[in-house]
Amino acid sequence: MIGLLIQDNAYEQDIRELLMSFYPGETYAHEVKENVDFYVQTRLEDGEAAIGIWEKLENGEESGDTAAGAADEALPVPEGLEDWKLTSLSSGKADLVDHSATKNVIKKLFYQMLVERTGHELPWGSLTGIRPTKIALSRLEEGWKEDDIRRFMKETYMTSDEKINLSVEIAAREKRLMEPINYDSGYSLYVGIPFCPTTCLYCSFTSYPISKWKGRTGLYLEALFKELEYTAEKMKGRPLDTIYFGGGTPTSLPAEDIDAILCKLEQLFDTKNVLEFTVEAGRPDSITEEKLKVLASHGISRISINPQTMNQKTLDLIGRRHTVENVKEKFHMARELGFDNINMDLIMGLPGEDLDDVKHTLEEIEALKPDSLTVHSLAIKRAARLNMFKEEYADLKISNTPEMIALSEACARRMGMEPYYLYRQKNMAGNFENVGYSLPGKACLYNILIMEELATIVACGAGTTTKVVFPSENRRERCENVKEVEQYISRIDEMIGRKEKILNE
């Protein structure tokens, strides 16, 4: 257990996230108590930030032994730790009026301290946010030169050269890809389908087994259509840039339901002028020829068929009810029906997988030649079964290494793909990132928009989040729909009311 004695709670989350990166799985105390391995203490005063680590005295040591010999000056001895010693201490100038700048100082000081303590560096340095490319992209928009951005990221966050170069490369590509988007008046539409064939071991997305809704999906569609009708009327006159049909797994619905939703969208919105229309057909066990034909008949421009791994033992373990051969069969079926923009998702760090398993997966994917490849690093969310029942899976080794990440990048580049978007999540195996690669002209604009928060995305369906962007004010507002399907159906008028409040601003 690690103790947190943080003077200003506004910085606690950043300190905790760095600790989680160096000490995954640890628990935290916010007061002096038993069974704490060490305490982290902060002090902000007179334009200076100080941070230190207190540890138990060893036999023969005296409490006056400190890292700098001046604990009472830089950090007062916390009540209850009079018999502990300050083993690490660092301080730096900080403009305490500027929260962001002060946060960066604290994180840099603490990161250097943890590197020295553990002998381990993180690829992203002190960066803990989920959108590191925003740092590069925002500065490119302001006219910064790429070398100046690299220097800033190195000095401020101690990020590795490899990750800095990746961020700058992606930001420059995003800037070019976003040129057709009108941030002020344009918007994107997300349609959420909260059903899946089964729930995967690592998944925390809003999804419910489709088997439990057999014969009742019409109730969900009725509520969804009501929300879509409101949205179409509210956004009338504004250009619709992209549509993303996700979940869950939209193709877990019967073909007639998929057709009904797509017909409704075409009735309500000007879909002929959208730049991109993506449908997640993620689970191969949810795909049929009939469903693919429905998608093709509506001119869907992009689909995802997501194996996550091409190792059968892992598919069985994580609850993917399809085989490796199913993945290949459904991929070739989609190609034969004319789909020329197919994405495939992979996850690095799946339970029990090693470097040879990853090599095998990449070889299989390279043979299929998808148009884009999204490489995720496993993130174990609080609501995932892998975390909720972790005692059951205690013997499973979860490993994500720089070699795995490098192999996936090399595979994508061999296929002629370029990285075009990147994001991070909390509790990621190996403290890495998720990267989307695509062939030229096959990038998913929606993925960039949602990660960089550049334009409004109106989301309809259970468990979805609408984000309204006000570019001139550099402001973003959001509202969420309830996750539980029954609640969404019964409270649909309330969900529409939530949208009304922020769309009226």
C-alpha positions as CSV (number, residue, x, y, z in Angstrom):
1,M,0.0,0.0,0.0
2,I,1.2,3.5,-0.8
3,G,0.2,6.6,1.3
4,L,-0.8,9.9,-0.3
5,L,-0.3,13.0,1.7
6,I,-1.2,15.5,-1.0
7,Q,-1.5,19.2,0.0
8,D,-3.7,20.1,-3.0
9,N,-6.1,17.5,-4.2
10,A,-6.2,19.0,-7.6
11,Y,-2.9,17.2,-8.3
12,E,-3.6,13.9,-6.6
13,Q,-5.0,12.1,-9.7
14,D,-1.8,12.9,-11.7
15,I,0.4,11.7,-8.9
16,R,-1.7,8.6,-8.5
17,E,-1.6,7.8,-12.3
18,L,2.2,8.0,-12.3
19,L,2.4,5.7,-9.3
20,M,0.1,3.3,-11.1
21,S,2.5,3.2,-14.0
22,F,5.4,2.3,-11.8
23,Y,3.5,0.2,-9.3
24,P,0.6,-1.4,-11.1
25,G,-2.0,-3.0,-8.9
26,E,-1.1,-1.1,-5.7
27,T,-3.7,0.2,-3.3
28,Y,-3.7,3.7,-1.7
29,A,-4.2,5.3,1.7
30,H,-4.9,9.0,2.3
31,E,-3.9,9.0,6.0
32,V,-1.2,7.6,8.2
33,K,-2.1,4.0,8.9
34,E,-0.6,0.5,9.2
35,N,0.8,-1.6,6.3
36,V,1.9,1.3,4.2
37,D,5.1,0.7,2.2
38,F,5.9,4.4,1.7
39,Y,4.3,7.8,1.7
40,V,4.3,10.5,-1.0
41,Q,4.0,14.1,0.3
42,T,3.6,17.4,-1.5
43,R,3.9,21.0,-0.5
44,L,3.1,24.1,-2.6
45,E,4.2,27.4,-1.2
46,D,5.9,30.7,-2.1
47,G,6.2,29.9,-5.8
48,E,7.8,26.5,-5.2
49,A,6.5,22.9,-5.5
50,A,8.1,20.2,-3.4
51,I,7.5,16.5,-3.4
52,G,9.1,13.7,-1.3
53,I,8.9,10.1,-0.3
54,W,8.9,8.9,3.3
55,E,10.0,5.4,4.3
56,K,10.3,3.3,7.5
57,L,13.5,3.5,9.4
58,E,15.7,0.5,9.3
59,N,17.4,-0.9,12.4
60,G,20.0,1.5,13.7
61,E,18.8,4.5,11.6
62,E,17.8,7.8,13.2
63,S,14.7,9.8,12.2
64,G,16.8,12.8,11.5
65,D,18.4,11.1,8.4
66,T,16.7,12.7,5.4
67,A,17.3,13.0,1.7
68,A,18.3,16.6,1.8
69,G,19.0,17.0,5.5
70,A,16.3,19.7,5.7
71,A,12.9,18.0,5.9
72,D,11.5,20.7,8.1
73,E,12.3,23.4,5.5
74,A,11.2,21.7,2.3
75,L,8.6,19.3,3.7
76,P,7.3,19.4,7.3
77,V,7.3,16.0,9.0
78,P,3.8,14.6,8.7
79,E,2.0,13.9,12.0
80,G,2.5,10.2,12.8
81,L,5.7,9.8,10.7
82,E,8.1,11.2,13.3
83,D,9.9,7.8,13.2
84,W,10.1,7.7,9.4
85,K,12.7,9.2,7.2
86,L,12.6,11.3,4.0
87,T,14.5,9.2,1.5
88,S,13.7,11.3,-1.7
89,L,13.1,15.0,-2.0
90,S,12.8,17.3,-5.0
91,S,11.6,20.8,-5.5
92,G,11.3,23.3,-8.3
93,K,9.9,26.8,-9.1
94,A,6.2,26.8,-10.0
95,D,3.8,29.6,-10.8
96,L,1.0,28.4,-8.5
97,V,-1.5,30.5,-10.2
98,D,-1.1,28.5,-13.4
99,H,-2.5,25.1,-12.6
100,S,-1.3,23.4,-15.8
101,A,2.2,24.6,-15.5
102,T,2.4,23.6,-11.8
103,K,1.0,20.2,-12.6
104,N,3.8,19.7,-15.2
105,V,6.5,20.7,-12.7
106,I,5.1,18.3,-10.0
107,K,4.8,15.4,-12.4
108,K,8.3,16.0,-13.8
109,L,9.9,16.1,-10.3
110,F,8.0,13.0,-9.3
111,Y,8.7,11.1,-12.5
112,Q,12.5,11.7,-12.0
113,M,12.2,10.5,-8.4
114,L,10.4,7.3,-9.4
115,V,12.8,6.6,-12.2
116,E,15.7,6.9,-9.7
117,R,13.8,4.8,-7.1
118,T,12.8,2.0,-9.5
119,G,15.5,2.1,-12.2
120,H,12.7,2.0,-14.8
121,E,11.7,4.7,-17.4
122,L,8.4,5.0,-19.1
123,P,8.1,5.5,-22.8
124,W,5.8,8.5,-22.4
125,G,7.7,10.0,-19.5
126,S,5.5,11.9,-17.1
127,L,2.6,12.1,-19.5
128,T,-0.5,10.4,-18.1
129,G,-3.2,12.0,-20.3
130,I,-5.1,10.0,-22.9
131,R,-4.5,12.3,-25.8
132,P,-0.7,13.1,-26.1
133,T,-1.0,14.0,-29.8
134,K,-3.1,17.0,-28.8
135,I,0.1,18.5,-27.4
136,A,1.7,18.4,-30.8
137,L,-1.4,19.1,-32.9
138,S,-2.4,22.2,-31.0
139,R,1.1,23.6,-31.4
140,L,1.2,22.8,-35.1
141,E,-2.1,24.7,-35.4
142,E,-0.4,27.6,-33.6
143,G,2.5,27.6,-36.1
144,W,5.2,25.9,-34.1
145,K,8.0,24.1,-35.9
146,E,8.2,20.4,-35.4
147,D,11.7,20.6,-33.8
148,D,10.4,23.1,-31.3
149,I,7.5,20.7,-30.4
150,R,10.0,17.9,-30.0
151,R,12.2,20.0,-27.7
152,F,9.1,21.1,-25.6
153,M,7.9,17.5,-25.1
154,K,11.3,16.3,-24.1
155,E,12.0,19.1,-21.6
156,T,8.5,19.2,-20.1
157,Y,7.5,15.6,-20.0
158,M,10.7,13.6,-20.5
159,T,9.0,11.6,-23.2
160,S,11.2,9.2,-25.2
161,D,12.4,10.3,-28.7
162,E,10.5,7.4,-30.2
163,K,7.1,8.5,-28.8
164,I,7.8,12.2,-29.5
165,N,8.5,11.4,-33.1
166,L,5.4,9.3,-33.4
167,S,3.3,12.0,-31.8
168,V,4.6,14.7,-34.2
169,E,4.2,12.4,-37.2
170,I,0.6,11.6,-36.4
171,A,-0.3,15.2,-35.5
172,A,1.1,16.4,-38.9
173,R,-1.0,13.8,-40.7
174,E,-4.1,14.6,-38.6
175,K,-3.8,18.2,-39.5
176,R,-3.8,17.4,-43.2
177,L,-6.7,14.8,-42.9
178,M,-8.9,17.3,-41.0
179,E,-8.7,20.0,-43.7
180,P,-12.2,19.1,-45.1
181,I,-13.9,19.4,-41.6
182,N,-15.7,22.5,-40.7
183,Y,-15.2,22.7,-36.9
184,D,-17.7,25.5,-36.4
185,S,-20.8,24.2,-38.2
186,G,-20.1,20.6,-39.0
187,Y,-20.7,17.6,-36.8
188,S,-20.5,13.8,-36.6
189,L,-23.1,11.3,-35.6
190,Y,-22.5,8.3,-33.4
191,V,-25.1,5.5,-33.2
192,G,-24.6,3.1,-30.3
193,I,-25.8,-0.5,-30.4
194,P,-25.3,-1.9,-26.9
195,F,-25.5,-5.6,-27.8
196,C,-22.8,-8.3,-28.3
197,P,-22.8,-12.0,-28.9
198,T,-20.9,-12.4,-25.6
199,T,-18.9,-10.2,-23.3
200,C,-15.1,-10.5,-23.6
201,L,-12.9,-11.0,-20.6
202,Y,-11.3,-7.6,-20.8
203,C,-14.3,-5.5,-22.0
204,S,-15.9,-2.7,-20.1
205,F,-17.9,-1.1,-22.9
206,T,-21.7,-0.9,-22.6
207,S,-22.9,-4.2,-24.1
208,Y,-25.4,-6.8,-23.2
209,P,-25.7,-10.4,-24.6
210,I,-28.0,-10.2,-27.7
211,S,-29.5,-13.6,-26.7
212,K,-31.3,-11.9,-23.8
213,W,-32.9,-9.5,-26.2
214,K,-34.0,-11.9,-28.9
215,G,-37.4,-10.8,-30.2
216,R,-37.3,-7.6,-28.2
217,T,-34.7,-5.4,-30.1
218,G,-37.6,-3.5,-31.6
219,L,-38.1,-1.8,-28.2
220,Y,-34.6,-0.5,-28.4
221,L,-35.0,0.6,-32.0
222,E,-38.2,2.5,-31.1
223,A,-36.4,4.6,-28.5
224,L,-33.3,5.0,-30.7
225,F,-35.4,6.3,-33.6
226,K,-37.0,8.8,-31.3
227,E,-33.6,10.2,-30.3
228,L,-32.4,10.2,-33.9
229,E,-35.5,12.1,-35.0
230,Y,-34.8,14.7,-32.4
231,T,-31.2,14.9,-33.4
232,A,-31.9,15.3,-37.1
233,E,-34.3,18.1,-36.4
234,K,-32.0,19.9,-34.0
235,M,-29.0,19.7,-36.3
236,K,-30.9,20.5,-39.5
237,G,-28.8,22.8,-41.8
238,R,-25.5,21.8,-40.4
239,P,-23.2,19.6,-42.5
240,L,-22.9,16.0,-41.3
241,D,-19.3,15.0,-41.8
242,T,-19.0,11.4,-40.5
243,I,-21.2,8.6,-39.1
244,Y,-20.0,5.9,-36.8
245,F,-22.2,2.9,-36.1
246,G,-20.6,1.3,-33.0
247,G,-21.3,-0.4,-29.7
248,G,-21.2,-3.2,-28.6
249,T,-21.4,-4.9,-31.9
250,P,-24.0,-3.5,-34.3
251,T,-23.9,-6.7,-36.5
252,S,-25.1,-8.7,-33.5
253,L,-28.5,-7.3,-34.5
254,P,-30.6,-9.2,-37.0
255,A,-30.2,-8.2,-40.6
256,E,-33.7,-6.6,-40.7
257,D,-32.9,-4.4,-37.7
258,I,-29.6,-3.2,-39.2
259,D,-31.5,-2.4,-42.4
260,A,-34.2,-0.6,-40.5
261,I,-31.6,1.6,-38.7
262,L,-29.8,2.4,-41.9
263,C,-33.0,3.3,-43.7
264,K,-34.0,5.5,-40.8
265,L,-30.7,7.3,-41.0
266,E,-31.1,7.9,-44.7
267,Q,-34.6,9.2,-44.2
268,L,-33.6,11.6,-41.5
269,F,-30.1,12.8,-42.5
270,D,-28.3,13.7,-45.7
271,T,-26.0,10.7,-45.7
272,K,-25.1,11.1,-49.4
273,N,-22.7,13.9,-48.5
274,V,-21.0,12.4,-45.5
275,L,-17.2,12.0,-45.9
276,E,-17.3,8.6,-44.2
277,F,-19.7,6.0,-42.8
278,T,-18.2,3.3,-40.5
279,V,-20.0,0.2,-39.2
280,E,-18.4,-1.9,-36.5
281,A,-18.8,-5.5,-37.6
282,G,-16.2,-6.3,-35.0
283,R,-17.1,-9.8,-33.9
284,P,-16.7,-12.3,-36.7
285,D,-19.3,-14.6,-35.1
286,S,-21.9,-11.8,-35.6
287,I,-21.3,-11.5,-39.4
288,T,-23.4,-13.2,-42.0
289,E,-23.5,-12.8,-45.8
290,E,-27.0,-11.3,-45.4
291,K,-25.8,-8.6,-43.0
292,L,-22.9,-7.7,-45.2
293,K,-25.2,-7.4,-48.2
294,V,-27.4,-5.0,-46.2
295,L,-24.4,-2.9,-45.4
296,A,-23.2,-2.9,-49.0
297,S,-26.7,-1.9,-50.2
298,H,-26.6,1.2,-48.1
299,G,-23.1,2.2,-49.4
300,I,-21.3,1.8,-46.1
301,S,-17.7,2.9,-46.9
302,R,-15.8,1.4,-44.0
303,I,-16.2,-1.7,-41.7
304,S,-14.2,-3.3,-38.9
305,I,-13.7,-7.1,-38.6
306,N,-11.7,-7.5,-35.3
307,P,-9.9,-10.7,-34.4
308,Q,-7.9,-9.1,-31.5
309,T,-5.6,-12.1,-31.8
310,M,-5.1,-15.0,-34.3
311,N,-4.2,-17.5,-31.6
312,Q,-7.1,-19.9,-30.9
313,K,-6.1,-20.6,-27.3
314,T,-6.4,-16.9,-26.5
315,L,-9.7,-16.4,-28.3
316,D,-11.1,-19.2,-26.2
317,L,-9.7,-17.7,-23.0
318,I,-11.0,-14.2,-23.5
319,G,-14.5,-15.3,-24.6
320,R,-14.4,-14.6,-28.3
321,R,-16.8,-17.2,-29.7
322,H,-15.2,-17.4,-33.1
323,T,-12.2,-19.3,-34.6
324,V,-9.2,-18.0,-36.5
325,E,-10.7,-19.6,-39.6
326,N,-14.0,-17.6,-39.0
327,V,-12.0,-14.4,-39.1
328,K,-10.4,-15.3,-42.5
329,E,-13.7,-16.6,-43.9
330,K,-15.7,-13.4,-42.9
331,F,-12.8,-11.1,-44.1
332,H,-12.8,-12.8,-47.6
333,M,-16.6,-12.7,-47.7
334,A,-16.5,-9.0,-47.2
335,R,-13.9,-8.5,-49.9
336,E,-15.9,-10.5,-52.4
337,L,-18.9,-8.3,-51.7
338,G,-16.9,-5.2,-52.6
339,F,-15.8,-3.8,-49.2
340,D,-12.5,-2.0,-50.0
341,N,-11.9,-0.3,-46.6
342,I,-11.7,-3.0,-43.9
343,N,-10.1,-2.3,-40.5
344,M,-8.9,-5.0,-38.1
345,D,-8.3,-4.5,-34.4
346,L,-5.5,-6.3,-32.5
347,I,-4.7,-6.2,-28.7
348,M,-1.1,-6.4,-27.4
349,G,-0.8,-7.8,-23.9
350,L,-3.6,-10.3,-23.9
351,P,-3.5,-12.8,-21.1
352,G,-1.0,-15.6,-21.6
353,E,0.4,-14.2,-24.9
354,D,4.1,-13.9,-25.5
355,L,6.2,-12.5,-28.4
356,D,5.9,-15.6,-30.5
357,D,2.1,-15.4,-30.2
358,V,2.2,-11.8,-31.4
359,K,4.5,-12.7,-34.3
360,H,2.0,-15.4,-35.4
361,T,-1.0,-13.0,-35.2
362,L,0.9,-10.3,-37.3
363,E,1.9,-12.9,-39.9
364,E,-1.8,-13.9,-40.3
365,I,-3.0,-10.3,-40.5
366,E,-0.3,-9.4,-43.1
367,A,-1.5,-12.3,-45.3
368,L,-5.0,-10.9,-45.2
369,K,-3.9,-7.3,-46.1
370,P,-6.6,-5.2,-44.4
371,D,-6.8,-1.5,-45.3
372,S,-6.2,-0.3,-41.8
373,L,-5.0,-1.8,-38.5
374,T,-5.7,-0.6,-35.0
375,V,-3.2,-1.9,-32.4
376,H,-4.4,-1.6,-28.9
377,S,-2.4,-2.2,-25.7
378,L,-4.6,-4.1,-23.2
379,A,-6.2,-1.8,-20.6
380,I,-7.8,-3.6,-17.7
381,K,-10.8,-1.4,-16.8
382,R,-12.5,-1.5,-13.4
383,A,-15.7,-3.0,-14.9
384,A,-14.0,-5.7,-16.9
385,R,-14.4,-9.3,-15.7
386,L,-10.6,-9.7,-15.8
387,N,-10.5,-7.1,-13.0
388,M,-13.7,-7.8,-11.2
389,F,-12.8,-11.5,-10.8
390,K,-9.0,-11.1,-10.8
391,E,-8.6,-13.9,-8.2
392,E,-9.8,-16.4,-10.9
393,Y,-7.2,-15.1,-13.4
394,A,-4.3,-14.6,-11.0
395,D,-2.2,-17.2,-12.8
396,L,-2.6,-15.5,-16.2
397,K,0.5,-13.6,-17.3
398,I,-0.2,-10.2,-18.9
399,S,2.8,-8.9,-20.7
400,N,3.2,-6.1,-23.3
401,T,6.7,-5.3,-24.3
402,P,8.5,-2.7,-26.5
403,E,9.3,-5.6,-28.9
404,M,5.6,-6.4,-29.3
405,I,4.8,-2.7,-30.1
406,A,7.7,-2.5,-32.5
407,L,6.7,-5.7,-34.3
408,S,3.1,-4.3,-34.8
409,E,4.4,-1.0,-36.2
410,A,6.8,-2.8,-38.5
411,C,4.0,-5.0,-39.8
412,A,1.7,-2.0,-40.5
413,R,4.4,-0.1,-42.3
414,R,5.4,-3.2,-44.4
415,M,1.7,-3.2,-45.5
416,G,2.1,0.4,-46.7
417,M,0.2,1.9,-43.7
418,E,0.9,5.1,-41.9
419,P,0.0,5.9,-38.3
420,Y,-2.9,8.4,-38.3
421,Y,-4.3,8.6,-34.7
422,L,-3.2,7.6,-31.2
423,Y,-4.7,7.6,-27.8
424,R,-3.9,6.2,-24.4
425,Q,-5.9,4.6,-21.6
426,K,-5.5,4.2,-17.9
427,N,-4.1,0.9,-16.7
428,M,-2.5,0.0,-20.0
429,A,-0.2,-3.0,-20.1
430,G,3.3,-1.8,-20.5
431,N,2.3,1.9,-20.3
432,F,2.1,2.1,-24.1
433,E,-0.7,3.4,-26.4
434,N,-3.3,2.5,-29.0
435,V,-2.3,3.4,-32.6
436,G,-4.4,3.4,-35.7
437,Y,-2.6,2.7,-39.0
438,S,-4.1,2.9,-42.5
439,L,-3.3,2.9,-46.1
440,P,-3.3,6.3,-47.8
441,G,-6.9,7.4,-48.2
442,K,-8.3,4.8,-45.8
443,A,-7.9,6.6,-42.4
444,C,-11.0,6.9,-40.2
445,L,-11.7,10.6,-39.8
446,Y,-14.2,9.9,-36.9
447,N,-11.4,8.3,-34.9
448,I,-9.3,11.5,-35.2
449,L,-12.3,13.7,-34.3
450,I,-13.3,11.9,-31.2
451,M,-9.7,11.6,-29.9
452,E,-8.7,15.2,-30.6
453,E,-12.1,16.7,-29.6
454,L,-12.0,19.0,-32.6
455,A,-15.7,19.1,-33.6
456,T,-19.1,18.2,-32.2
457,I,-20.1,14.6,-32.0
458,V,-23.8,13.9,-31.3
459,A,-24.3,10.4,-29.9
460,C,-27.5,8.4,-29.8
461,G,-28.2,5.2,-28.0
462,A,-27.7,3.6,-24.6
463,G,-24.3,4.3,-22.9
464,T,-23.3,7.0,-25.5
465,T,-21.7,10.4,-24.8
466,T,-22.5,13.6,-26.8
467,K,-19.6,16.2,-26.9
468,V,-20.4,19.7,-28.2
469,V,-17.4,21.7,-29.2
470,F,-17.4,25.5,-29.2
471,P,-14.2,26.3,-31.2
472,S,-14.2,30.0,-30.8
473,E,-14.3,29.6,-27.0
474,N,-12.0,26.6,-26.8
475,R,-14.8,25.0,-24.8
476,R,-16.4,21.5,-24.7
477,E,-19.6,20.4,-23.1
478,R,-20.8,16.8,-22.8
479,C,-23.9,14.8,-21.7
480,E,-24.3,11.1,-21.3
481,N,-27.1,8.6,-21.9
482,V,-27.8,6.0,-19.3
483,K,-26.0,2.7,-20.0
484,E,-28.7,0.1,-19.0
485,V,-30.9,-0.7,-22.0
486,E,-34.2,-0.9,-20.1
487,Q,-33.5,2.4,-18.4
488,Y,-32.6,4.0,-21.8
489,I,-35.9,2.8,-23.3
490,S,-38.0,4.0,-20.4
491,R,-36.2,7.3,-19.9
492,I,-35.7,8.3,-23.6
493,D,-37.4,11.6,-23.1
494,E,-35.0,12.5,-20.4
495,M,-32.1,11.5,-22.6
496,I,-33.4,13.9,-25.3
497,G,-33.8,16.6,-22.6
498,R,-30.1,16.3,-21.7
499,K,-29.2,16.9,-25.3
500,E,-31.5,19.8,-25.5
501,K,-29.7,21.6,-22.7
502,I,-26.2,21.5,-24.3
503,L,-27.3,21.8,-28.0
504,N,-29.2,25.0,-27.1
505,E,-26.1,26.8,-25.8
